[in-house]
Amino acid sequence: MNDFMQLLKTRRSIRKFQDKPVPKDMIDTLFEAVKWSQSWANTQCWEIIQVTDRSIREKIQEAVVKNPATKAIVDAPVLLALCAKKNSSGFYSGVVTTKFGDWMLFDLGIATQSLCLAAHSLGLGTVVVGLYDHVKVSEILKVPSEYEQVALIPLGFPAKDPSPPNRRDVSEFIHTDSFGIMNNG
């Protein structure tokens, strides 16, 4: 199996982290991975707020609905808050061009995948958190109104290596020529 597929298959959502700082050069590598992520018409609509101040992470944690990643907001040595510029991706001359409107979530998803895979390649762990009070977190982080605060990513060295979750077989989601004609090999 090639290195990329191995990386993809072994990356896990990490919710428990070692009490160990993440070196700056590693974080810089993650940001470089985001820089080279594809985006609609190269709009690069992403912005990332790196939160290392524990008191700010504690305020953010209060806005997170209780879920398995709640503790990681504070326990991870770094918290990344991913934001996206509104009305940029998916727009030409100020007019939305896609059926789905603003394309920022798609572009930010690609950037997030790049960041998480790069982190895993360096021995770091991540978990993407989306269930929280986005308005409150935006206020805490002073996100301007022309941006949307979309996801939180606790980042650090994993405390343990979780088992892989079950996955659907490829034959269950691949269709040939039209929906409903399943690819059976």
Residue frames as qw, qx, qy, qz and C-alpha x, y, z in Angstrom:
[[0.000, 0.890, 0.455, 0.000, 0.00, 0.00, 0.00],
 [0.407, 0.541, -0.058, 0.734, 1.39, 3.40, -0.84],
 [0.282, -0.068, -0.494, 0.820, 2.26, 5.91, 1.87],
 [0.307, -0.161, -0.042, -0.937, -0.79, 8.11, 1.28],
 [0.707, -0.269, -0.502, -0.419, -3.29, 5.25, 1.59],
 [0.606, -0.172, -0.646, 0.431, -1.53, 4.05, 4.74],
 [0.078, 0.035, -0.296, 0.951, -1.74, 7.56, 6.17],
 [0.488, -0.197, -0.248, -0.813, -5.42, 7.83, 5.27],
 [0.747, -0.235, -0.591, -0.195, -6.29, 4.43, 6.74],
 [0.604, -0.183, -0.588, 0.506, -4.43, 4.96, 10.01],
 [0.030, -0.285, 0.167, -0.943, -5.55, 8.51, 10.88],
 [0.334, -0.529, -0.775, 0.091, -7.98, 8.58, 13.83],
 [0.241, -0.794, -0.075, -0.553, -9.91, 11.20, 15.76],
 [0.537, -0.005, -0.599, 0.594, -7.84, 11.80, 18.89],
 [0.377, -0.781, -0.246, -0.433, -9.56, 13.11, 22.02],
 [0.716, -0.677, 0.052, 0.159, -6.89, 12.45, 24.64],
 [0.510, 0.758, -0.249, 0.321, -3.51, 14.13, 24.41],
 [0.736, -0.155, -0.313, 0.580, -0.14, 13.94, 26.12],
 [0.227, -0.952, -0.075, 0.194, 0.91, 16.89, 28.24],
 [0.626, -0.176, 0.369, 0.664, 3.63, 17.83, 25.76],
 [0.212, 0.737, -0.034, -0.640, 3.99, 21.02, 23.68],
 [0.765, 0.504, 0.352, 0.191, 3.82, 20.86, 19.89],
 [0.476, -0.321, 0.247, 0.781, 7.01, 22.26, 18.31],
 [0.262, 0.706, 0.013, -0.659, 6.58, 25.36, 16.16],
 [0.086, 0.379, -0.731, -0.561, 8.12, 23.70, 13.10],
 [0.133, 0.260, 0.955, 0.052, 5.43, 21.00, 13.22],
 [0.229, 0.707, 0.485, -0.460, 2.66, 23.59, 13.42],
 [0.138, 0.636, -0.342, -0.677, 4.27, 25.49, 10.54],
 [0.051, -0.090, 0.915, 0.391, 4.18, 22.28, 8.47],
 [0.196, 0.522, 0.812, -0.173, 0.43, 21.95, 9.12],
 [0.203, 0.776, 0.157, -0.576, -0.17, 25.51, 8.01],
 [0.035, 0.450, -0.656, -0.605, 1.88, 24.85, 4.88],
 [0.159, 0.213, 0.950, 0.163, -0.40, 21.87, 4.14],
 [0.225, 0.729, 0.534, -0.365, -3.42, 24.17, 4.37],
 [0.049, 0.676, -0.261, -0.687, -1.70, 26.71, 2.14],
 [0.068, 0.276, -0.798, -0.531, -1.42, 24.13, -0.66],
 [0.366, 0.363, 0.829, -0.219, -4.98, 22.82, -0.35],
 [0.087, 0.315, 0.617, 0.716, -7.19, 23.27, -3.38],
 [0.135, 0.518, 0.514, -0.670, -10.05, 25.77, -3.28],
 [0.432, 0.745, 0.507, 0.035, -12.74, 27.21, -5.55],
 [0.413, 0.843, 0.060, 0.339, -11.00, 29.43, -8.13],
 [0.611, 0.131, -0.370, 0.687, -8.05, 29.54, -5.72],
 [0.272, -0.806, -0.127, -0.510, -10.02, 31.78, -3.32],
 [0.503, 0.075, -0.639, 0.578, -8.25, 30.26, -0.29],
 [0.372, -0.669, -0.212, -0.607, -11.13, 31.41, 1.91],
 [0.772, -0.417, -0.439, 0.191, -9.68, 29.93, 5.11],
 [0.032, -0.722, 0.399, -0.564, -8.36, 31.69, 8.20],
 [0.776, -0.239, -0.557, 0.175, -7.00, 29.83, 11.23],
 [0.291, -0.788, 0.286, -0.460, -6.76, 31.10, 14.78],
 [0.658, 0.095, -0.672, 0.326, -4.14, 29.23, 16.80],
 [0.515, -0.716, 0.064, -0.468, -5.22, 29.23, 20.46],
 [0.627, 0.146, -0.656, 0.394, -2.57, 28.27, 22.98],
 [0.157, -0.347, 0.421, -0.823, -3.73, 30.43, 25.89],
 [0.184, -0.213, -0.945, 0.169, -5.41, 28.08, 28.38],
 [0.158, 0.394, 0.501, -0.755, -7.81, 30.72, 29.71],
 [0.442, 0.325, -0.304, -0.779, -9.15, 31.37, 26.20],
 [0.385, 0.041, -0.888, -0.248, -9.50, 27.62, 25.58],
 [0.029, -0.265, -0.834, 0.482, -11.44, 27.34, 28.87],
 [0.349, 0.398, 0.165, -0.832, -13.88, 30.02, 27.67],
 [0.468, 0.257, -0.613, -0.582, -14.27, 28.20, 24.36],
 [0.187, -0.035, -0.977, 0.094, -14.83, 24.90, 26.18],
 [0.240, 0.314, 0.598, -0.697, -17.88, 26.43, 27.89],
 [0.511, 0.424, -0.144, -0.734, -19.42, 26.90, 24.43],
 [0.335, 0.222, -0.870, -0.285, -18.92, 23.25, 23.45],
 [0.838, -0.200, -0.073, -0.503, -21.90, 20.96, 23.87],
 [0.571, -0.440, 0.685, -0.111, -20.97, 17.96, 25.98],
 [0.900, 0.378, -0.167, -0.136, -19.48, 15.41, 23.63],
 [0.933, -0.168, 0.005, 0.319, -16.41, 13.15, 23.66],
 [0.586, 0.406, -0.027, 0.701, -14.17, 16.01, 22.46],
 [0.261, -0.922, -0.151, -0.242, -15.20, 18.58, 25.10],
 [0.687, -0.654, 0.129, 0.287, -12.22, 17.94, 27.40],
 [0.736, 0.151, 0.274, 0.600, -9.80, 18.01, 24.46],
 [0.173, 0.903, 0.165, 0.356, -10.56, 21.72, 23.88],
 [0.321, -0.893, 0.274, -0.157, -8.49, 22.50, 26.99],
 [0.839, -0.373, 0.369, 0.145, -6.38, 19.35, 27.38],
 [0.773, 0.432, 0.177, 0.430, -4.77, 19.55, 23.94],
 [0.475, -0.411, -0.003, 0.778, -1.77, 21.90, 23.92],
 [0.024, 0.163, -0.335, -0.928, -3.07, 23.71, 20.82],
 [0.409, 0.575, 0.669, -0.234, -6.57, 24.49, 19.63],
 [0.129, -0.025, 0.491, 0.861, -7.10, 25.55, 16.04],
 [0.369, 0.602, 0.500, -0.502, -10.23, 27.53, 15.22],
 [0.317, 0.130, 0.656, 0.672, -10.98, 27.29, 11.50],
 [0.264, 0.667, 0.288, -0.634, -12.81, 30.18, 9.92],
 [0.449, 0.304, 0.631, 0.555, -13.88, 30.93, 6.36],
 [0.073, 0.258, -0.077, -0.960, -14.50, 34.15, 4.48],
 [0.458, 0.533, 0.661, -0.263, -18.16, 34.40, 3.48],
 [0.496, 0.815, 0.192, -0.228, -19.27, 35.26, -0.08],
 [0.040, -0.720, 0.593, 0.359, -15.91, 34.43, -1.63],
 [0.171, -0.159, 0.945, 0.228, -15.72, 30.77, -2.55],
 [0.269, 0.466, 0.841, 0.050, -18.33, 29.83, -5.13],
 [0.175, 0.871, 0.261, -0.377, -18.78, 33.44, -6.22],
 [0.505, 0.194, 0.350, 0.765, -17.80, 35.28, -9.41],
 [0.030, 0.369, 0.153, 0.916, -18.09, 39.07, -9.48],
 [0.250, -0.099, 0.480, -0.835, -20.00, 38.97, -6.19],
 [0.770, 0.028, -0.131, -0.624, -22.64, 36.55, -7.51],
 [0.597, -0.230, 0.756, -0.140, -23.03, 33.03, -6.15],
 [0.457, 0.417, -0.593, -0.515, -22.59, 30.51, -8.95],
 [0.187, 0.070, -0.980, 0.011, -23.35, 27.14, -7.37],
 [0.566, -0.433, -0.570, -0.410, -26.61, 25.42, -6.54],
 [0.675, -0.427, -0.521, 0.301, -25.35, 25.05, -2.98],
 [0.186, -0.976, -0.057, -0.092, -24.51, 28.72, -2.48],
 [0.110, -0.855, 0.499, -0.094, -21.36, 29.66, -0.61],
 [0.884, 0.240, -0.395, 0.070, -18.70, 26.99, -1.30],
 [0.062, -0.729, 0.541, -0.415, -16.68, 27.89, 1.83],
 [0.788, -0.348, 0.429, -0.272, -17.61, 24.74, 3.75],
 [0.946, 0.310, 0.018, 0.091, -16.37, 22.55, 0.91],
 [0.464, 0.700, -0.356, 0.409, -13.08, 24.44, 0.69],
 [0.338, -0.652, 0.512, -0.446, -12.64, 24.47, 4.45],
 [0.949, -0.127, 0.237, -0.166, -13.32, 20.72, 4.50],
 [0.827, 0.462, -0.173, 0.270, -10.49, 20.17, 2.03],
 [0.138, 0.720, -0.446, 0.513, -8.15, 22.37, 4.09],
 [0.673, -0.490, 0.387, -0.397, -9.19, 20.52, 7.25],
 [0.994, 0.081, 0.069, 0.024, -8.44, 17.14, 5.67],
 [0.600, 0.610, -0.313, 0.413, -5.02, 18.40, 4.54],
 [0.192, -0.691, 0.453, -0.530, -4.27, 19.69, 8.04],
 [0.827, -0.338, 0.323, -0.311, -5.41, 16.50, 9.80],
 [0.962, 0.231, -0.032, 0.141, -3.50, 14.17, 7.47],
 [0.401, 0.677, -0.381, 0.485, -0.37, 16.31, 7.74],
 [0.457, -0.624, 0.428, -0.468, -0.69, 16.24, 11.53],
 [0.964, -0.125, 0.198, -0.124, -1.01, 12.45, 11.50],
 [0.808, 0.479, -0.200, 0.280, 2.06, 12.16, 9.25],
 [0.165, 0.662, -0.459, 0.569, 4.03, 14.02, 11.93],
 [0.432, -0.122, -0.814, 0.369, 2.79, 11.82, 14.79],
 [0.184, -0.007, 0.330, -0.926, 0.24, 14.39, 15.96],
 [0.033, 0.447, 0.894, -0.006, -3.42, 13.80, 16.69],
 [0.212, -0.029, -0.080, -0.974, -6.50, 15.85, 15.83],
 [0.132, 0.495, 0.854, -0.087, -10.24, 15.71, 16.17],
 [0.053, -0.272, -0.317, -0.907, -12.62, 17.95, 14.22],
 [0.009, -0.445, -0.724, 0.527, -15.27, 19.46, 16.50],
 [0.050, -0.292, -0.454, -0.840, -18.40, 20.99, 15.02],
 [0.431, -0.640, -0.607, -0.192, -21.04, 20.73, 17.79],
 [0.378, -0.353, -0.371, 0.771, -20.80, 23.96, 19.79],
 [0.103, 0.900, 0.335, -0.258, -22.10, 27.51, 20.02],
 [0.623, 0.333, 0.237, 0.667, -20.38, 29.04, 16.98],
 [0.010, -0.881, -0.147, -0.450, -21.63, 32.54, 17.78],
 [0.610, -0.787, 0.081, 0.043, -20.15, 32.46, 21.28],
 [0.796, -0.166, 0.257, 0.523, -16.81, 31.12, 20.02],
 [0.429, 0.621, 0.246, 0.608, -16.76, 33.80, 17.31],
 [0.244, -0.927, -0.041, -0.284, -17.26, 36.44, 19.99],
 [0.759, -0.579, 0.166, 0.247, -14.53, 34.99, 22.21],
 [0.707, -0.037, 0.368, 0.603, -12.07, 34.94, 19.28],
 [0.075, 0.715, -0.014, -0.695, -13.20, 38.31, 17.87],
 [0.431, 0.192, 0.731, 0.494, -13.97, 36.86, 14.43],
 [0.163, 0.253, -0.134, -0.944, -15.07, 39.66, 12.04],
 [0.630, 0.358, 0.439, -0.531, -18.62, 39.48, 10.68],
 [0.609, 0.571, -0.360, -0.417, -17.46, 38.79, 7.11],
 [0.295, 0.322, -0.899, 0.036, -16.05, 35.45, 8.33],
 [0.855, -0.300, -0.150, -0.396, -17.75, 32.34, 9.67],
 [0.199, -0.491, 0.815, -0.235, -16.15, 30.39, 12.50],
 [0.768, 0.134, -0.438, -0.448, -16.72, 26.80, 11.34],
 [0.926, -0.122, -0.354, 0.053, -14.74, 24.17, 13.25],
 [0.364, -0.790, 0.467, -0.159, -12.42, 23.62, 16.20],
 [0.882, 0.236, -0.393, 0.105, -9.48, 21.23, 16.03],
 [0.610, -0.712, 0.347, -0.001, -7.68, 20.22, 19.24],
 [0.730, 0.564, -0.357, 0.146, -4.10, 19.30, 18.32],
 [0.372, -0.722, 0.560, -0.166, -1.31, 17.51, 20.14],
 [0.239, 0.326, -0.914, -0.032, 0.52, 14.25, 20.65],
 [0.760, -0.262, -0.398, -0.443, -1.97, 11.38, 21.10],
 [0.455, -0.490, 0.621, -0.410, -2.20, 9.77, 24.54],
 [0.612, -0.006, 0.790, -0.036, -3.34, 6.51, 22.90],
 [0.170, 0.209, -0.685, -0.676, -3.92, 4.99, 19.46],
 [0.661, 0.161, 0.436, -0.590, -7.63, 4.17, 19.05],
 [0.477, 0.134, 0.840, 0.221, -8.92, 1.27, 16.97],
 [0.103, 0.016, -0.486, -0.868, -10.32, 1.98, 13.51],
 [0.567, 0.243, 0.406, -0.674, -14.09, 2.38, 13.18],
 [0.581, 0.306, 0.742, 0.135, -16.13, 0.16, 10.87],
 [0.140, 0.436, -0.342, -0.820, -16.31, 1.33, 7.25],
 [0.787, 0.437, 0.238, -0.365, -18.79, 0.57, 4.49],
 [0.664, -0.003, 0.601, 0.445, -17.47, -1.65, 1.75],
 [0.004, -0.332, 0.382, 0.863, -16.66, 0.24, -1.47],
 [0.062, -0.228, -0.852, -0.467, -19.25, -1.85, -3.34],
 [0.079, -0.633, -0.714, 0.288, -21.95, -0.38, -1.06],
 [0.020, 0.803, 0.187, -0.565, -21.49, 3.22, -2.28],
 [0.083, -0.371, 0.567, 0.731, -20.13, 3.06, -5.83],
 [0.639, 0.549, 0.454, -0.289, -22.70, 3.26, -8.64],
 [0.375, -0.124, 0.620, 0.678, -21.95, 2.82, -12.35],
 [0.075, 0.286, 0.595, 0.747, -23.50, 5.07, -14.99],
 [0.384, -0.543, -0.195, -0.721, -26.48, 6.01, -12.77],
 [0.321, -0.346, 0.620, -0.626, -27.56, 5.91, -9.15],
 [0.835, -0.030, 0.306, -0.456, -28.77, 2.47, -8.10],
 [0.901, 0.354, -0.247, 0.036, -26.59, 0.46, -10.46],
 [0.598, -0.724, 0.340, 0.048, -24.09, -0.84, -7.95],
 [0.447, 0.650, -0.614, 0.011, -20.51, -1.58, -8.85],
 [0.916, -0.329, 0.177, -0.145, -19.98, -5.17, -7.77],
 [0.690, -0.403, 0.481, 0.360, -16.37, -5.42, -8.72]]
